[in-house]
Amino acid sequence: MVASGFAALGYQIVWTQQASLWLGHEAAAVLASFAARDLRARMTEDYAGDHAQLKDVVNRTGTSLDAAVAQVI
């Protein structure tokens, strides 16, 4: 009984680490696109909690930058 509880906890820890890594990779790719002057890039994966909040902030940053550049051009 206890062993299965530890196994479930271990699985949850690994899953959380993998989700965080994927989030980091996706956010880094979008921000790299922004740095390369491609402001159309957006994060598209589904996330929950704080990860969803980070996705929203990155995507709103791209939208705001794109709108600001459009006003200048």
Buried (B, 14 or more C-beta within 10 A) or exposed (E): EEEEEEEEEEEEEEEEEEBEEEBEEBBEEBBEBBEEEEBEBBBEEEBEEEBBEBBEEBBEBBEEEBEEEEEEE
